[in-house]
Amino acid sequence: MLCRMHLLPFATRLGTVRTLWPSAETLFSDLQQEMERVREFMSGFESLLSSQGGFAGDRAQGSVAAAAPTSGEGFSVCQDVKDFAPEQLSVKVVGRKVMLVGQKETQSADDKGAFSYKYEVLKREWDVPEDVDAEALSCSLSDGRLRITAPRRALPPAPERTVPIELAAPQPAPAVEDGA
């Protein structure tokens, strides 16, 4: 077996010896820089999805959310949550936003000793329009679909009043100049 002492005479004749492998410091610093770029990209992508109300993310994950128009009925959203049990879901109203959060953990082990752990999170948020009563928000779960609804605010009836008619002074007709 050869050691450095055996190779020393050759190394002095060859000059500086370089390895084919990069040093570990440069390898890991490159990896850290790449991971930082990926994190920045993902945070930008996440903010883009959240600015679009989460609808694009719903399609990407295969779940569907549909918001009903607020005219007439009020606010209504239907979200596919068939992968989550009712106790794994929570719905909160924060200001004028409705937030749905689902969290699920799955653990399994086989007879060979392999172990797997899966953690799933579902986060959606919707803006509640100003004409909707967010305090009267209700949720119902049926066939793996969560429906979140809130009625429109009842506007107080306007009291009867007579609207006066104002007479405007007649406008004089503009003078027509004969240019011929």
Disulfide bonds with the S-S distance in Angstrom:
none
